Every structure is written in structure tokens, then in C-alpha cells.
Amino acid sequence: MNRAVKFGAAVAMLAIGALAAFLLFGDDVALTPEPEPVTWPLTGEVAPDEAAVRARAVSVKVENSPQARPQAGLAEADVVYETIAEGGIPRFNAIFHSSAPDRVGPIRSARLSDVYLVPQYDALFAYSGANQTVRDRIAEAGIDDLGMERNAALYERDPARSAPHDVYSSVAALRAASAGAGFSAEGGPRAWLFGPVPGAGPAGGEDAAAEGEAAGEAAVAPAVASVLVPFAGNNDARWTWDAEAGRWQREVGGAPHADEGSSERYAAANVIILYAESRETGMRDTAGSPVLDIRLDAEGDAVVLREGRRYDVRWSAFRDAPPRFETADGEPFPLAVGRTWIQVVPPGHGVVIE
């Protein structure tokens, strides 16, 4: 028997065997499942491989006064927190994991809120100074400190910017310096929960709303066109839902908010209004404004804005993991795949959701 005949006979026997197995066992015949794709823990988007996901996150303290705009690199952050600093002016903490921009800033001084936030992402921390109380708390928390005071070579001043709005660094360089500073180069953050809204179909809230009460959370979520988060000075933040892009688009002080050299506004799949207790510490800054302790290691109310709709939830966060969100019934509430911006404000802050 020649080789071709033998091969044909073998194929026929395999086909007969498969047919017999199906007839005998039907649906019990197991098919080899497709492997689950590797995803970035803070966006839910597909990652290139496991090694990339194991890289350390980098937390960068970025200024947001009018003199600091336009910023650099914020568009590439996986997660951005905006918290109130002294005088009611907000400041950012940007968490980079899936991207590592070569230029990010202007970088400014750390605050007490960062002592709670940074460990939740097991992040390397980049900032340009802090008062002694914050320095002590950073050390006590065991944060991997890549601040400018200890690592001046990782930072540069832009001669086109006036001090103190002129300090920049590279996320890639910060991450590469971790081993030399005695810190682990691996240990990515814990993953957030991503997925459709409970009870929603694949298309999310709009399909679910049409399905009536059986659609659960999505059925009762009101549509939202925009949200205004007021801050002192010319710093009010507004997010507007762009249905065509499927993202929330940001403006600040009544103008589009974008990275330097870009016309594309900052965009997010999720905008979260996170109500957190804020205490006066008894300290004051150089302008005489109270220094705040914003507790991000606690729990409280929150509003998740995703897919053009509003969801009232509860949040909780502790030292070793990012915030978790739950429905009123205590069920986990997922985020939409993509970047997330978190607007941290005290309870009763005059946020306007329309």
C-alpha cells in the first residue's frame, strides 16, 4: 500500500472515530477551549503577553493649575485621580501601566492622599518634593520612592516653562531605574473587574434599558450627557459623553483639555465621582491654606459614569488593592474596558450631573 493510500485510510479512521464518539457521547465530547487573552489589569484591554503585565505600575504626581497646562503624558495613563489640594486647586495622580510615555509632567509635590493611593497599585512613586510630614508617611508606608530629591537624574527642567511648573520625567526611565534603586522591577497591580453592566446585553446600557425590568441595573440607569466637577479658580472639570467615540471627553476651565501638542481631548471609558472624607490636618501651606488628609483607604458613596449612563454604587479600598465598587445589593459592579478617571471630592461637593 503506497503512502497516499495509507494516509487516506488513517484520516478516514480518525473521522469514523470522531463520529462514533459524538454519537455515543453527544455534547459530552469536550472541545479544546480557546485560551483567554492576557489583559491589562487596569484597563481590561488586551496585553501583548504575561511579561508586560508583570511590569510595575508607575504613579506620577502631576500639577493641574492653569500655569501647568497643557500637561504631558496624561492621555496615556491607565488611571488618573484628581484630588483637591490646598486652596481648592486640584492635582493629579496618574497611574501608568499599559503605556510608558517618554515625557510626563509637570511633576509636583506629593500629598497625604498619595500615601493611601500609591500602595493600592503597588506602584513606583514619582514626585518633586513634599513637606516633612508627607515624607515621613511615605517612608512609613514602605512606598518605593523615586522622588526627585533622591533621584534627581531621573528628572529634567523644561527651559520653556517657568518654575515650579517645569519638572518632567519619563515613565520608561522611572521604571528602568527601579532595580538600581533597590526596588522590584516586577509586580503588576491587582486587576479591576471589567464587563457589561449586570443585566445588560453586549451593547451595554441602551439595549438593557429597552428590555425592561429584567435588565437589572442597566434598566434603571439614567442617561447622562455631561458632568461638572467644580474646583477653585479656573479649574472646573467637565466631562461630556461622546456617543460616536464611545468615551467621555474632558474640558477644564471651559476649554478642551488635552496633552501638549495634541488636539484630542483627554478621554475615558469610565468617569468615577468618588466621595471621600477630607480632614484638615492642622497644618497650613505657605499661602496659609489648610493641608488636607483625603482618606482613600476607606469606603463611601460613588457614581460610576460609563456608556453614557449613571450608576450609583459604593466604593471601598484598602492598602493592597485598587478600589472595588458594589451595587446597593452588595454585588460587584464592573467597569467598562478602557481608561478610568476618578474625581475625588468630599461628600456634599456640588457635582452637577445632567
N, C-alpha and C positions, 0 to 999 in steps of 0.2 A: 504494500500500500504506500503510495507516494505521500510526501509531506503535506501537500494541499488537502488530500483526502483525509489524512489523519486530523488536520486542524479543523476541517469542517465537521468531522464526527465529534470532536471534543466540544465545539461550540453547540452542536445540537444536543449533546448530553447535558451541558450546563443549562440550556434553555428548558429542556424537559424537567430537570431537577428543580428549577425555579418555579415552573408551572405547577409541579406536584406540591411544592412547599406552600404555594399560595392557595391551592385547592384544599390542602389539609388544614392549614392554619389561618388562612384569610388575613384579617387585619393584625393578627399577632406577629406576622413577619416584620421584624424590625428593619427599618431603613436607617442607614448611617446619617445622622443629622449634620447639617452644615455647622461648622464651628462658629461660635458667637464672635463678632468682630471685637477687637480691642478698642475701647473708647476712652476719651479723656475724662477724668473723674469730675472736673468742674464745668464741663460744657455738654457732656454726653455725645460729642461728635467723634467720628472715627479717628483713631490714632494710628500712626504708622506701625507701631509694634510695642511689645511689653516694655522694652528697654526705655523707650521715650516716656512712657507713663511713670516709670520709676524715678525719673529725674525730680530733684527738689523744686518745689514752688518757690518763687521769689516775691516777697512783699515789699513794695516801694511806697514811701510816703511822698505824695505829690501835692503841690500847692494848687489852690484854686481861687486866689484873689484875681481881680481884673488885671493886675500887673503880670500875672503868671501866664496869661493866655496869649496865644494858643499853646497848649501843652504838647508834649511829645510822647508818643507811645501808648497813650491810654486806650486807643482804639483796639489794641492787640491784647489787652488784659482779659483774662477769663472772667474775673470778678472784680468789681470796683465798689468800695464802700465810700459813701460821702457822709461825713460826720461834722457836727458843729464844733468849731474851735473857739478860741477866745474872741469876744466881741461879736459873736453870732456869725462869723465868716466861716464857711465850710472848708474842709480839707479832705483829700482823697487818700485812701489806702488801696493801691492797685495790686491784685494778686495775678502773677504771670506763671503759667504752667505750660500751656499748649503752644505758646509763642514766646520768643525771646528777642524783642526789638533791640537794635543797636543803640538807640537813644531814647531815654525816658526822663521826664522831668517837667518843670523844675522840681527838684527834690528839696523838701524842707524838714523841719524838726519833728520828732516823734511826740506822741501824746499818750496819756494813760490808757485810752481806748485800745491802742495798739498792743498793749501788754496782754489783753484778753484775746484779741483777734489773731495775731500772728501765730501763736501755738496751735490754734484750731486748724490751720492749714499746714502745720509742720514746715513752716516757710523760713528761708533765709530772710533777714530783715535789713533793708537799705534805707537810710535816713541821714539827715545832715544836722545832727545836734539834738539836744534835749536838756531840760532842766535836771538838776541833780536828783530830784525825786523820781523822775521817769527813768533816768539812767540806772538808779538803784533797782527799780522794779523790773527793768529789762533783764538785769543780771540775776535777780532773784527768780525770775520766771524761767531761766535757762534758755532764753532765746538765742539762736545762732546769729550773733551781732556782726553785721557787715557795715555798720555805720561809718560815716565819713571820718569821724575823729580817730578811729582805729585803722582805717583802710583808705587813707587819702588818695592813694594811687588809683583807686577804682573810680574816682570822680574827677570831673573837669568843670571848669567855669567857662561859660559861653561869653566871649567879649562883646557880643551883640546885645546881651541882656545886662541890666543893672542889678547889683547885689541888693538883697539876698535872693533874687529871683533868677539866678544864673547857674545853678548847680545841676549837672546831668550825669547820668551813668548809662551803662549798657547792661541789660539783663543777662545777656550771654556771658559777659565778663564777670558779673557778680556770681553767677552760678559756677563758672570755671574756677573762681577764687576760693570756693568753699573748702576744698581739700587742703589748700595751703593755709587756711585759717584754722584748720583742725576740726572742721565740720564734715559730716557725711555728705557725699555727693548724690546719694540716693535716698528715697523715702517719700514718694509722692503723697499728696493729700488723700484723705478719705473721700469717697465718691458721694456726690449728691444723688438723690433719687430723681430720675427723669422719666417722662412718659406722658401719655394722654391724661387729661383730667378724668377723675373717677366718673364712670358712666358715659364718657364721651366716645364717639366713634373716631376713626383715624383722622378725620379732618379737624377734630377738636370741638371747641365750644359751639360753633354755629350749627353744626349738624346735630349736636346733642340737644340744643335748645329746641329744635324742631321735633324732637322725639318725645317731648313732654316729660312727665314726672319720672318715667323710667330711666331718664338720662342722668339722674342724680345731681351731683354738684354742678355739672355744666348746664343743666336745665334752668337753674335759678340764678346763674351768674349774670349780673347786668353788664351790658356793653359799655365800654369806656372809650371816649375819644381822646382825652388828654388828662394829665395830672400835673398840678402846680405844687412845687415844694418851696415855700418861701424861706429865704435866708436874708441876713442883714446886707445892706449895701446893694450893689448892682450884681447880686449873686443868686437871684431866684432861678430855680431849675424847673424846666417844663419838659415833659415827655408827651409826645403825640404819636398815636397809633397810625402806622402806615400799612394799610391792608395789602397793598400791592407788594411791598417788600417783606411783609410778614414780620416786622420789627417795630419797636418803639424807637423814635428819633428824638434826640435831645437838643434843647437850646438852653442858654444861660443868659440872664440879663436881657432877655428879649431878642437875642441873636443866635444863629446856628452855632452849635458847639462842636468843634472838630479839631483834630490834630493839626499841628503846623504843616503847611504845605499840602493840605487836603481840603477838598470841598465837601467830603462826605461826613455828615454829622455822626457823632457817636450813636451807636445803635445797640439795642439789647433785645434778646428774646424774652427776658423777664426783668421787670422793674418791681422791686420789693420795697414797700414802705414798712420799715421795721421800727416799732415803738419801743424805745429802751430808756430805762431810768437814767437820769443825769443828775449828778450831785455836785455841789460846789465843794471844793476841797479845802477852802480857807486860804489857798494861795492865790496870788494875782500875777498877771504878766507885766511886762514893762510899761504897758499902756494903762495898767490898773484894772483890767478886765478879770473877772473870776476865772480860775482854772478849773475845768470840769473833769469829772470822772464819769465817763459814759460806760455803763456796765453791759458789756457784750458777752458776759459769761452767765447769763440769766435766762429769763423767759418772759414772754409777753404777747401782745397782740401784733398782728402784721396783716398787710394787704399784699397779695401777690397779683400782679398785673401780667397776664400772658394772653396771647392770641386775641387781643382787643377786649378782654373781659376782666372783671374784678372778682377776686376770691378772698374772703375774709378768713384768716387762719390764725393759729397760734404758733409761736416760734420758741425754740429752746436751744441753748448752746452751752457747751461746757468746754473744758480745756483742750480735749484731744480730737475734736471733730467740728466741722462747719455746722451752722445752724440747721436744724431739722424743722419741718413745717407739718402741722397736723390740722385736720378739719375739726369742726366743733364736736364731732363724734369720736375724736381721737384716732382717726385713720390717717396714715401718712399721705401728705399732699405732694405730688411730683411737680418738678419744674419742666418747662419746655426746653428742648435741646437748643443750646446756643449760649451766648454770653449773658451775664446777670449783673445788674447794677442795684445796689442796696442803699436806699436813702434812710439813714438812721436819724430819727428825730425823737424828742421826748413826747410822752403821752399828752394829747391835747394840742399838739402843734397844728397850726392852721393849714394842713394839707387840703387842697381842693381837687377832688376827683370828679370829672364831668363826662 
